Amino acid sequence: MYQSVSAAEAVKVIKSNDRVYIHTAAAAPQELIDAMTERAPELRNVEVCHLHIEGKAPYADPNLRDSFHVNSLFIGHNVRHTLKAGNGSYTPVFLSEVPGLFRSGKLPIDVALIQVSPPDKHGYCSLGVSIEATLAAVESAKHVIAKVNPQMPRTHGDGIIHISRLDTFVYIDSPIHEHVLPEPGEVESAIGRHIAELIEDGSTLQMGIGGIPNAVLKNLGNHKALGLHTEMFSDGVIELVEKGVITGENKAINPGRILSGFAMGSRKLYDFIDDNPFIEMRDISIVNDIAIVRQNPKVVAINSAIEVDLSGQVCADSIGSYLYSGVGGQMDFIRGASLSKGGKPIIALRSSTHKGISRIVPFLRPGAGVVTTRANVHYVVTEYGSAYLHGKTIKERVKALANIAHPDHREGILKEYHDIMVGI
């Protein structure tokens, strides 16, 4: 039905000056990445473009700068060093708009490296755990190289692709990347409890991966009729589905199902979503479309921040001028939740870093990027409680945010703010 070649043979199609797209997160095809990197001596000026990917990124070695340049649409830990080293760039963009960059030709793709399930008896493969912008890359790329992996789950939704749309196949049976979270700590658990108190029965949830989202989910066991419409999800939702807490029965969009763009977690999660009609994976331009998100009732969007200033500005993609992650889907869902009937957009963060530096600050650090503006912020939650900012004056915001800062920092951040903002 299809002819498999070696990874080394498959990547010979990549030429100097090409733009290569890599499948996102847990779906990153490591063997194809490694084979491409092995060709470094014969390649020049290849742009490697992707969102966050799990696993190793050997092409990001600064010593290979003549061969590869990294264009991060969301900066992962494995390529973060390239920005300082000079062999990488960052393209800030709403996650919902990434597929449009490919489809419109604004960011044309020469070669896409993807990972799919084996074709069924009708010749259809699945993009599995990660649809997001990869579907658009497949549709737009001049050449698609697919790692065919029997360990990739088959998922329902937009990621069903006939083999005739793929150009080169490399059959490899190997585990896909896993991301297993530790149990939430005391601070994350406190934040999780505060957020859970804001969530009403019948709400539609959006949350990502990490200690805080995991802690929120652990506090929702007694809730009823929750839905999930989220760009991504992880293991924490499994228990709530099995207990009948997440049913999706009140959703306006894909009622009775989970709607998502990608998933990342343990093998238990991947087995859970395999051929599960309760899970529908869609193109991220649909999942994160504000006009679609807002149709759901009581959308609760839970997103993180690096720091929040006393006026409510949210920095989420940099530490000062040091670029750290990306814009992602935060604004897509913050705005979608704010327009949803009964919706609650939430920014959640620890009050201070592990080194004791306050993350509620008088002013954002020089060079910090504002991902969510103060006009878009409704709730900010730390382990010390929640502050509601929407419709509040700057003076009211300053007081509310100071009250959820770490007690050791409250007096200092207020003094620094008022020393500069005289009369505000």
TORKOL-4160 file (C-alpha; in steps of 0.2 Angstrom, whole numbers, padded with zeros to 4 digits, m for minus):
424
<pt num="1" X="0000" Y="0000" Z="0000"/>
<pt num="2" X="0015" Y="0011" Z="0003"/>
<pt num="3" X="0034" Y="0009" Z="0001"/>
<pt num="4" X="0044" Y="0013" Z="0016"/>
<pt num="5" X="0062" Y="0019" Z="0014"/>
<pt num="6" X="0075" Y="0023" Z="0027"/>
<pt num="7" X="0076" Y="0040" Z="0036"/>
<pt num="8" X="0092" Y="0044" Z="0028"/>
<pt num="9" X="0085" Y="0041" Z="0011"/>
<pt num="10" X="0069" Y="0051" Z="0015"/>
<pt num="11" X="0077" Y="0067" Z="0020"/>
<pt num="12" X="0088" Y="0068" Z="0004"/>
<pt num="13" X="0074" Y="0078" Z="m0003"/>
<pt num="14" X="0078" Y="0093" Z="0008"/>
<pt num="15" X="0089" Y="0105" Z="m0001"/>
<pt num="16" X="0099" Y="0121" Z="0004"/>
<pt num="17" X="0088" Y="0136" Z="0007"/>
<pt num="18" X="0073" Y="0125" Z="0010"/>
<pt num="19" X="0060" Y="0129" Z="0025"/>
<pt num="20" X="0057" Y="0113" Z="0034"/>
<pt num="21" X="0042" Y="0111" Z="0046"/>
<pt num="22" X="0042" Y="0099" Z="0061"/>
<pt num="23" X="0027" Y="0091" Z="0069"/>
<pt num="24" X="0023" Y="0098" Z="0086"/>
<pt num="25" X="0025" Y="0093" Z="0104"/>
<pt num="26" X="0024" Y="0074" Z="0107"/>
<pt num="27" X="0023" Y="0070" Z="0088"/>
<pt num="28" X="0040" Y="0077" Z="0083"/>
<pt num="29" X="0048" Y="0063" Z="0073"/>
<pt num="30" X="0065" Y="0061" Z="0081"/>
<pt num="31" X="0072" Y="0049" Z="0068"/>
<pt num="32" X="0068" Y="0061" Z="0054"/>
<pt num="33" X="0075" Y="0076" Z="0064"/>
<pt num="34" X="0091" Y="0066" Z="0067"/>
<pt num="35" X="0093" Y="0061" Z="0049"/>
<pt num="36" X="0091" Y="0078" Z="0043"/>
<pt num="37" X="0104" Y="0085" Z="0055"/>
<pt num="38" X="0116" Y="0071" Z="0049"/>
<pt num="39" X="0116" Y="0080" Z="0032"/>
<pt num="40" X="0122" Y="0096" Z="0039"/>
<pt num="41" X="0139" Y="0096" Z="0030"/>
<pt num="42" X="0130" Y="0096" Z="0013"/>
<pt num="43" X="0116" Y="0108" Z="0017"/>
<pt num="44" X="0116" Y="0127" Z="0019"/>
<pt num="45" X="0104" Y="0140" Z="0025"/>
<pt num="46" X="0089" Y="0128" Z="0029"/>
<pt num="47" X="0076" Y="0136" Z="0040"/>
<pt num="48" X="0069" Y="0124" Z="0053"/>
<pt num="49" X="0052" Y="0130" Z="0058"/>
<pt num="50" X="0040" Y="0124" Z="0072"/>
<pt num="51" X="0030" Y="0127" Z="0087"/>
<pt num="52" X="0036" Y="0118" Z="0103"/>
<pt num="53" X="0043" Y="0101" Z="0100"/>
<pt num="54" X="0048" Y="0087" Z="0113"/>
<pt num="55" X="0064" Y="0077" Z="0112"/>
<pt num="56" X="0081" Y="0083" Z="0105"/>
<pt num="57" X="0084" Y="0096" Z="0093"/>
<pt num="58" X="0102" Y="0093" Z="0086"/>
<pt num="59" X="0100" Y="0105" Z="0072"/>
<pt num="60" X="0099" Y="0119" Z="0084"/>
<pt num="61" X="0118" Y="0117" Z="0089"/>
<pt num="62" X="0126" Y="0134" Z="0086"/>
<pt num="63" X="0140" Y="0125" Z="0078"/>
<pt num="64" X="0128" Y="0120" Z="0063"/>
<pt num="65" X="0123" Y="0138" Z="0060"/>
<pt num="66" X="0129" Y="0138" Z="0042"/>
<pt num="67" X="0117" Y="0123" Z="0039"/>
<pt num="68" X="0102" Y="0127" Z="0050"/>
<pt num="69" X="0093" Y="0142" Z="0057"/>
<pt num="70" X="0078" Y="0139" Z="0069"/>
<pt num="71" X="0062" Y="0149" Z="0067"/>
<pt num="72" X="0052" Y="0146" Z="0083"/>
<pt num="73" X="0034" Y="0150" Z="0082"/>
<pt num="74" X="0034" Y="0145" Z="0101"/>
<pt num="75" X="0051" Y="0144" Z="0110"/>
<pt num="76" X="0054" Y="0127" Z="0118"/>
<pt num="77" X="0068" Y="0123" Z="0130"/>
<pt num="78" X="0078" Y="0113" Z="0117"/>
<pt num="79" X="0080" Y="0128" Z="0106"/>
<pt num="80" X="0079" Y="0143" Z="0118"/>
<pt num="81" X="0098" Y="0145" Z="0117"/>
<pt num="82" X="0098" Y="0148" Z="0098"/>
<pt num="83" X="0091" Y="0166" Z="0101"/>
<pt num="84" X="0106" Y="0172" Z="0111"/>
<pt num="85" X="0118" Y="0161" Z="0100"/>
<pt num="86" X="0112" Y="0169" Z="0084"/>
<pt num="87" X="0106" Y="0153" Z="0075"/>
<pt num="88" X="0088" Y="0156" Z="0080"/>
<pt num="89" X="0074" Y="0168" Z="0078"/>
<pt num="90" X="0056" Y="0170" Z="0086"/>
<pt num="91" X="0041" Y="0174" Z="0077"/>
<pt num="92" X="0027" Y="0180" Z="0089"/>
<pt num="93" X="0010" Y="0175" Z="0082"/>
<pt num="94" X="m0007" Y="0170" Z="0090"/>
<pt num="95" X="m0008" Y="0151" Z="0089"/>
<pt num="96" X="m0025" Y="0152" Z="0080"/>
<pt num="97" X="m0016" Y="0161" Z="0066"/>
<pt num="98" X="m0001" Y="0149" Z="0063"/>
<pt num="99" X="m0011" Y="0138" Z="0050"/>
<pt num="100" X="m0015" Y="0154" Z="0040"/>
<pt num="101" X="0003" Y="0158" Z="0038"/>
<pt num="102" X="0006" Y="0142" Z="0030"/>
<pt num="103" X="m0010" Y="0141" Z="0019"/>
<pt num="104" X="m0008" Y="0159" Z="0013"/>
<pt num="105" X="0010" Y="0157" Z="0008"/>
<pt num="106" X="0016" Y="0170" Z="0020"/>
<pt num="107" X="0027" Y="0156" Z="0027"/>
<pt num="108" X="0028" Y="0144" Z="0013"/>
<pt num="109" X="0034" Y="0126" Z="0018"/>
<pt num="110" X="0046" Y="0116" Z="0007"/>
<pt num="111" X="0046" Y="0100" Z="0017"/>
<pt num="112" X="0036" Y="0094" Z="0032"/>
<pt num="113" X="0042" Y="0081" Z="0044"/>
<pt num="114" X="0028" Y="0073" Z="0052"/>
<pt num="115" X="0022" Y="0057" Z="0062"/>
<pt num="116" X="0007" Y="0047" Z="0058"/>
<pt num="117" X="m0002" Y="0031" Z="0063"/>
<pt num="118" X="m0001" Y="0017" Z="0050"/>
<pt num="119" X="m0015" Y="0018" Z="0036"/>
<pt num="120" X="m0031" Y="0008" Z="0039"/>
<pt num="121" X="m0038" Y="m0004" Z="0026"/>
<pt num="122" X="m0045" Y="0011" Z="0017"/>
<pt num="123" X="m0028" Y="0020" Z="0016"/>
<pt num="124" X="m0031" Y="0033" Z="0029"/>
<pt num="125" X="m0017" Y="0038" Z="0042"/>
<pt num="126" X="m0020" Y="0049" Z="0057"/>
<pt num="127" X="m0009" Y="0064" Z="0064"/>
<pt num="128" X="m0013" Y="0056" Z="0081"/>
<pt num="129" X="m0009" Y="0067" Z="0096"/>
<pt num="130" X="m0006" Y="0083" Z="0087"/>
<pt num="131" X="m0016" Y="0091" Z="0074"/>
<pt num="132" X="m0014" Y="0110" Z="0078"/>
<pt num="133" X="m0005" Y="0118" Z="0063"/>
<pt num="134" X="0003" Y="0102" Z="0056"/>
<pt num="135" X="m0013" Y="0099" Z="0046"/>
<pt num="136" X="m0010" Y="0116" Z="0037"/>
<pt num="137" X="0008" Y="0112" Z="0035"/>
<pt num="138" X="0004" Y="0095" Z="0027"/>
<pt num="139" X="m0008" Y="0104" Z="0015"/>
<pt num="140" X="0004" Y="0117" Z="0010"/>
<pt num="141" X="0021" Y="0109" Z="0010"/>
<pt num="142" X="0029" Y="0104" Z="m0007"/>
<pt num="143" X="0035" Y="0087" Z="0000"/>
<pt num="144" X="0028" Y="0078" Z="0016"/>
<pt num="145" X="0039" Y="0065" Z="0024"/>
<pt num="146" X="0029" Y="0054" Z="0036"/>
<pt num="147" X="0036" Y="0043" Z="0050"/>
<pt num="148" X="0023" Y="0029" Z="0050"/>
<pt num="149" X="0022" Y="0023" Z="0068"/>
<pt num="150" X="0011" Y="0009" Z="0075"/>
<pt num="151" X="0013" Y="0017" Z="0092"/>
<pt num="152" X="0004" Y="0033" Z="0086"/>
<pt num="153" X="m0014" Y="0034" Z="0092"/>
<pt num="154" X="m0028" Y="0036" Z="0079"/>
<pt num="155" X="m0038" Y="0051" Z="0084"/>
<pt num="156" X="m0055" Y="0057" Z="0077"/>
<pt num="157" X="m0057" Y="0074" Z="0069"/>
<pt num="158" X="m0047" Y="0084" Z="0056"/>
<pt num="159" X="m0031" Y="0073" Z="0057"/>
<pt num="160" X="m0037" Y="0059" Z="0046"/>
<pt num="161" X="m0026" Y="0060" Z="0030"/>
<pt num="162" X="m0026" Y="0048" Z="0015"/>
<pt num="163" X="m0008" Y="0041" Z="0011"/>
<pt num="164" X="m0010" Y="0049" Z="m0007"/>
<pt num="165" X="m0007" Y="0066" Z="0001"/>
<pt num="166" X="0009" Y="0060" Z="0009"/>
<pt num="167" X="0025" Y="0059" Z="m0002"/>
<pt num="168" X="0038" Y="0048" Z="0007"/>
<pt num="169" X="0036" Y="0035" Z="0021"/>
<pt num="170" X="0048" Y="0029" Z="0034"/>
<pt num="171" X="0041" Y="0015" Z="0045"/>
<pt num="172" X="0048" Y="0015" Z="0063"/>
<pt num="173" X="0040" Y="0007" Z="0078"/>
<pt num="174" X="0045" Y="0018" Z="0093"/>
<pt num="175" X="0037" Y="0026" Z="0108"/>
<pt num="176" X="0031" Y="0044" Z="0105"/>
<pt num="177" X="0037" Y="0057" Z="0117"/>
<pt num="178" X="0029" Y="0056" Z="0135"/>
<pt num="179" X="0028" Y="0071" Z="0147"/>
<pt num="180" X="0024" Y="0065" Z="0165"/>
<pt num="181" X="0020" Y="0078" Z="0178"/>
<pt num="182" X="0025" Y="0077" Z="0196"/>
<pt num="183" X="0011" Y="0079" Z="0209"/>
<pt num="184" X="0007" Y="0097" Z="0212"/>
<pt num="185" X="0016" Y="0106" Z="0226"/>
<pt num="186" X="0009" Y="0116" Z="0240"/>
<pt num="187" X="0009" Y="0132" Z="0231"/>
<pt num="188" X="0001" Y="0125" Z="0215"/>
<pt num="189" X="m0012" Y="0116" Z="0226"/>
<pt num="190" X="m0017" Y="0132" Z="0234"/>
<pt num="191" X="m0019" Y="0140" Z="0217"/>
<pt num="192" X="m0029" Y="0125" Z="0210"/>
<pt num="193" X="m0041" Y="0127" Z="0225"/>
<pt num="194" X="m0044" Y="0145" Z="0222"/>
<pt num="195" X="m0047" Y="0143" Z="0203"/>
<pt num="196" X="m0059" Y="0128" Z="0207"/>
<pt num="197" X="m0069" Y="0139" Z="0218"/>
<pt num="198" X="m0072" Y="0150" Z="0203"/>
<pt num="199" X="m0078" Y="0136" Z="0191"/>
<pt num="200" X="m0096" Y="0133" Z="0191"/>
<pt num="201" X="m0105" Y="0117" Z="0186"/>
<pt num="202" X="m0108" Y="0117" Z="0167"/>
<pt num="203" X="m0092" Y="0127" Z="0163"/>
<pt num="204" X="m0082" Y="0124" Z="0147"/>
<pt num="205" X="m0063" Y="0123" Z="0152"/>
<pt num="206" X="m0048" Y="0128" Z="0143"/>
<pt num="207" X="m0031" Y="0124" Z="0151"/>
<pt num="208" X="m0014" Y="0119" Z="0147"/>
<pt num="209" X="m0001" Y="0107" Z="0154"/>
<pt num="210" X="0009" Y="0110" Z="0170"/>
<pt num="211" X="0008" Y="0110" Z="0189"/>
<pt num="212" X="m0006" Y="0123" Z="0190"/>
<pt num="213" X="m0018" Y="0115" Z="0177"/>
<pt num="214" X="m0015" Y="0098" Z="0185"/>
<pt num="215" X="m0019" Y="0105" Z="0202"/>
<pt num="216" X="m0035" Y="0113" Z="0196"/>
<pt num="217" X="m0041" Y="0097" Z="0189"/>
<pt num="218" X="m0038" Y="0088" Z="0205"/>
<pt num="219" X="m0050" Y="0100" Z="0213"/>
<pt num="220" X="m0064" Y="0097" Z="0201"/>
<pt num="221" X="m0070" Y="0080" Z="0207"/>
<pt num="222" X="m0086" Y="0086" Z="0214"/>
<pt num="223" X="m0091" Y="0097" Z="0199"/>
<pt num="224" X="m0104" Y="0092" Z="0187"/>
<pt num="225" X="m0107" Y="0093" Z="0168"/>
<pt num="226" X="m0090" Y="0101" Z="0164"/>
<pt num="227" X="m0084" Y="0103" Z="0146"/>
<pt num="228" X="m0067" Y="0104" Z="0138"/>
<pt num="229" X="m0063" Y="0115" Z="0123"/>
<pt num="230" X="m0045" Y="0118" Z="0124"/>
<pt num="231" X="m0029" Y="0119" Z="0113"/>
<pt num="232" X="m0021" Y="0105" Z="0122"/>
<pt num="233" X="m0024" Y="0093" Z="0137"/>
<pt num="234" X="m0014" Y="0080" Z="0147"/>
<pt num="235" X="m0017" Y="0066" Z="0159"/>
<pt num="236" X="m0027" Y="0076" Z="0172"/>
<pt num="237" X="m0043" Y="0075" Z="0162"/>
<pt num="238" X="m0044" Y="0056" Z="0161"/>
<pt num="239" X="m0050" Y="0053" Z="0179"/>
<pt num="240" X="m0063" Y="0067" Z="0177"/>
<pt num="241" X="m0070" Y="0059" Z="0161"/>
<pt num="242" X="m0071" Y="0042" Z="0169"/>
<pt num="243" X="m0080" Y="0049" Z="0185"/>
<pt num="244" X="m0093" Y="0058" Z="0174"/>
<pt num="245" X="m0087" Y="0075" Z="0178"/>
<pt num="246" X="m0082" Y="0080" Z="0161"/>
<pt num="247" X="m0097" Y="0076" Z="0150"/>
<pt num="248" X="m0097" Y="0091" Z="0138"/>
<pt num="249" X="m0116" Y="0090" Z="0138"/>
<pt num="250" X="m0118" Y="0109" Z="0140"/>
<pt num="251" X="m0106" Y="0114" Z="0126"/>
<pt num="252" X="m0112" Y="0123" Z="0111"/>
<pt num="253" X="m0098" Y="0118" Z="0100"/>
<pt num="254" X="m0095" Y="0099" Z="0098"/>
<pt num="255" X="m0107" Y="0095" Z="0113"/>
<pt num="256" X="m0104" Y="0078" Z="0122"/>
<pt num="257" X="m0086" Y="0078" Z="0116"/>
<pt num="258" X="m0069" Y="0085" Z="0121"/>
<pt num="259" X="m0062" Y="0097" Z="0107"/>
<pt num="260" X="m0043" Y="0100" Z="0106"/>
<pt num="261" X="m0029" Y="0103" Z="0095"/>
<pt num="262" X="m0016" Y="0092" Z="0103"/>
<pt num="263" X="m0012" Y="0081" Z="0118"/>
<pt num="264" X="0004" Y="0078" Z="0127"/>
<pt num="265" X="0006" Y="0067" Z="0142"/>
<pt num="266" X="0010" Y="0049" Z="0147"/>
<pt num="267" X="0006" Y="0033" Z="0137"/>
<pt num="268" X="m0010" Y="0031" Z="0148"/>
<pt num="269" X="m0016" Y="0047" Z="0140"/>
<pt num="270" X="m0011" Y="0041" Z="0122"/>
<pt num="271" X="m0020" Y="0025" Z="0125"/>
<pt num="272" X="m0035" Y="0034" Z="0132"/>
<pt num="273" X="m0037" Y="0045" Z="0116"/>
<pt num="274" X="m0033" Y="0031" Z="0104"/>
<pt num="275" X="m0049" Y="0028" Z="0093"/>
<pt num="276" X="m0060" Y="0037" Z="0106"/>
<pt num="277" X="m0074" Y="0046" Z="0098"/>
<pt num="278" X="m0076" Y="0056" Z="0114"/>
<pt num="279" X="m0060" Y="0065" Z="0109"/>
<pt num="280" X="m0061" Y="0076" Z="0093"/>
<pt num="281" X="m0044" Y="0084" Z="0087"/>
<pt num="282" X="m0046" Y="0099" Z="0076"/>
<pt num="283" X="m0036" Y="0111" Z="0066"/>
<pt num="284" X="m0030" Y="0125" Z="0079"/>
<pt num="285" X="m0037" Y="0139" Z="0068"/>
<pt num="286" X="m0054" Y="0131" Z="0073"/>
<pt num="287" X="m0051" Y="0126" Z="0091"/>
<pt num="288" X="m0044" Y="0143" Z="0095"/>
<pt num="289" X="m0055" Y="0154" Z="0085"/>
<pt num="290" X="m0063" Y="0167" Z="0096"/>
<pt num="291" X="m0079" Y="0167" Z="0087"/>
<pt num="292" X="m0081" Y="0149" Z="0090"/>
<pt num="293" X="m0074" Y="0148" Z="0108"/>
<pt num="294" X="m0086" Y="0162" Z="0114"/>
<pt num="295" X="m0101" Y="0151" Z="0109"/>
<pt num="296" X="m0098" Y="0139" Z="0123"/>
<pt num="297" X="m0107" Y="0144" Z="0139"/>
<pt num="298" X="m0096" Y="0148" Z="0155"/>
<pt num="299" X="m0079" Y="0147" Z="0146"/>
<pt num="300" X="m0066" Y="0146" Z="0160"/>
<pt num="301" X="m0049" Y="0150" Z="0152"/>
<pt num="302" X="m0034" Y="0146" Z="0163"/>
<pt num="303" X="m0017" Y="0153" Z="0157"/>
<pt num="304" X="0000" Y="0156" Z="0165"/>
<pt num="305" X="0011" Y="0171" Z="0166"/>
<pt num="306" X="0029" Y="0175" Z="0170"/>
<pt num="307" X="0024" Y="0192" Z="0178"/>
<pt num="308" X="0009" Y="0203" Z="0180"/>
<pt num="309" X="0011" Y="0222" Z="0184"/>
<pt num="310" X="0000" Y="0231" Z="0196"/>
<pt num="311" X="m0010" Y="0238" Z="0182"/>
<pt num="312" X="m0014" Y="0221" Z="0175"/>
<pt num="313" X="m0002" Y="0219" Z="0160"/>
<pt num="314" X="0003" Y="0201" Z="0158"/>
<pt num="315" X="0020" Y="0196" Z="0152"/>
<pt num="316" X="0020" Y="0178" Z="0147"/>
<pt num="317" X="0033" Y="0175" Z="0133"/>
<pt num="318" X="0049" Y="0183" Z="0140"/>
<pt num="319" X="0059" Y="0186" Z="0156"/>
<pt num="320" X="0062" Y="0205" Z="0153"/>
<pt num="321" X="0071" Y="0205" Z="0136"/>
<pt num="322" X="0075" Y="0186" Z="0137"/>
<pt num="323" X="0063" Y="0177" Z="0125"/>
<pt num="324" X="0057" Y="0162" Z="0134"/>
<pt num="325" X="0041" Y="0154" Z="0126"/>
<pt num="326" X="0028" Y="0162" Z="0115"/>
<pt num="327" X="0012" Y="0170" Z="0113"/>
<pt num="328" X="0003" Y="0154" Z="0110"/>
<pt num="329" X="m0016" Y="0153" Z="0112"/>
<pt num="330" X="m0017" Y="0164" Z="0128"/>
<pt num="331" X="m0026" Y="0179" Z="0120"/>
<pt num="332" X="m0036" Y="0167" Z="0109"/>
<pt num="333" X="m0044" Y="0160" Z="0124"/>
<pt num="334" X="m0043" Y="0175" Z="0136"/>
<pt num="335" X="m0054" Y="0185" Z="0123"/>
<pt num="336" X="m0065" Y="0170" Z="0119"/>
<pt num="337" X="m0069" Y="0167" Z="0138"/>
<pt num="338" X="m0072" Y="0186" Z="0141"/>
<pt num="339" X="m0085" Y="0185" Z="0127"/>
<pt num="340" X="m0093" Y="0169" Z="0132"/>
<pt num="341" X="m0109" Y="0171" Z="0142"/>
<pt num="342" X="m0104" Y="0168" Z="0160"/>
<pt num="343" X="m0086" Y="0166" Z="0155"/>
<pt num="344" X="m0071" Y="0168" Z="0166"/>
<pt num="345" X="m0053" Y="0172" Z="0159"/>
<pt num="346" X="m0040" Y="0168" Z="0172"/>
<pt num="347" X="m0022" Y="0172" Z="0173"/>
<pt num="348" X="m0014" Y="0160" Z="0186"/>
<pt num="349" X="0004" Y="0161" Z="0193"/>
<pt num="350" X="0014" Y="0158" Z="0209"/>
<pt num="351" X="0016" Y="0175" Z="0218"/>
<pt num="352" X="0035" Y="0173" Z="0218"/>
<pt num="353" X="0049" Y="0163" Z="0209"/>
<pt num="354" X="0058" Y="0148" Z="0218"/>
<pt num="355" X="0072" Y="0161" Z="0221"/>
<pt num="356" X="0059" Y="0172" Z="0231"/>
<pt num="357" X="0057" Y="0186" Z="0217"/>
<pt num="358" X="0040" Y="0193" Z="0216"/>
<pt num="359" X="0030" Y="0190" Z="0200"/>
<pt num="360" X="0017" Y="0203" Z="0205"/>
<pt num="361" X="0028" Y="0218" Z="0200"/>
<pt num="362" X="0025" Y="0237" Z="0200"/>
<pt num="363" X="0031" Y="0238" Z="0182"/>
<pt num="364" X="0036" Y="0225" Z="0169"/>
<pt num="365" X="0054" Y="0223" Z="0167"/>
<pt num="366" X="0063" Y="0232" Z="0153"/>
<pt num="367" X="0060" Y="0223" Z="0137"/>
<pt num="368" X="0046" Y="0212" Z="0143"/>
<pt num="369" X="0033" Y="0207" Z="0131"/>
<pt num="370" X="0014" Y="0211" Z="0134"/>
<pt num="371" X="0005" Y="0195" Z="0128"/>
<pt num="372" X="m0012" Y="0200" Z="0137"/>
<pt num="373" X="m0016" Y="0218" Z="0139"/>
<pt num="374" X="m0023" Y="0225" Z="0155"/>
<pt num="375" X="m0039" Y="0229" Z="0146"/>
<pt num="376" X="m0041" Y="0210" Z="0143"/>
<pt num="377" X="m0038" Y="0204" Z="0160"/>
<pt num="378" X="m0052" Y="0199" Z="0172"/>
<pt num="379" X="m0045" Y="0187" Z="0185"/>
<pt num="380" X="m0028" Y="0185" Z="0192"/>
<pt num="381" X="m0025" Y="0171" Z="0204"/>
<pt num="382" X="m0010" Y="0166" Z="0215"/>
<pt num="383" X="m0009" Y="0155" Z="0230"/>
<pt num="384" X="m0015" Y="0170" Z="0241"/>
<pt num="385" X="m0031" Y="0172" Z="0232"/>
<pt num="386" X="m0039" Y="0180" Z="0217"/>
<pt num="387" X="m0040" Y="0198" Z="0211"/>
<pt num="388" X="m0054" Y="0203" Z="0199"/>
<pt num="389" X="m0049" Y="0218" Z="0188"/>
<pt num="390" X="m0061" Y="0220" Z="0174"/>
<pt num="391" X="m0070" Y="0237" Z="0175"/>
<pt num="392" X="m0058" Y="0242" Z="0189"/>
<pt num="393" X="m0048" Y="0258" Z="0190"/>
<pt num="394" X="m0029" Y="0258" Z="0190"/>
<pt num="395" X="m0030" Y="0262" Z="0209"/>
<pt num="396" X="m0042" Y="0248" Z="0212"/>
<pt num="397" X="m0031" Y="0236" Z="0202"/>
<pt num="398" X="m0015" Y="0241" Z="0212"/>
<pt num="399" X="m0024" Y="0237" Z="0228"/>
<pt num="400" X="m0031" Y="0220" Z="0222"/>
<pt num="401" X="m0015" Y="0214" Z="0215"/>
<pt num="402" X="m0005" Y="0219" Z="0230"/>
<pt num="403" X="m0016" Y="0209" Z="0241"/>
<pt num="404" X="m0012" Y="0193" Z="0231"/>
<pt num="405" X="0007" Y="0196" Z="0230"/>
<pt num="406" X="0018" Y="0187" Z="0242"/>
<pt num="407" X="0017" Y="0195" Z="0260"/>
<pt num="408" X="0036" Y="0198" Z="0260"/>
<pt num="409" X="0034" Y="0209" Z="0244"/>
<pt num="410" X="0018" Y="0218" Z="0246"/>
<pt num="411" X="0024" Y="0234" Z="0255"/>
<pt num="412" X="0039" Y="0235" Z="0243"/>
<pt num="413" X="0030" Y="0234" Z="0227"/>
<pt num="414" X="0017" Y="0247" Z="0232"/>
<pt num="415" X="0031" Y="0259" Z="0238"/>
<pt num="416" X="0040" Y="0257" Z="0221"/>
<pt num="417" X="0024" Y="0259" Z="0212"/>
<pt num="418" X="0018" Y="0275" Z="0221"/>
<pt num="419" X="0036" Y="0283" Z="0221"/>
<pt num="420" X="0035" Y="0284" Z="0202"/>
<pt num="421" X="0016" Y="0285" Z="0198"/>
<pt num="422" X="0013" Y="0300" Z="0208"/>
<pt num="423" X="m0006" Y="0305" Z="0208"/>
<pt num="424" X="m0012" Y="0289" Z="0200"/>
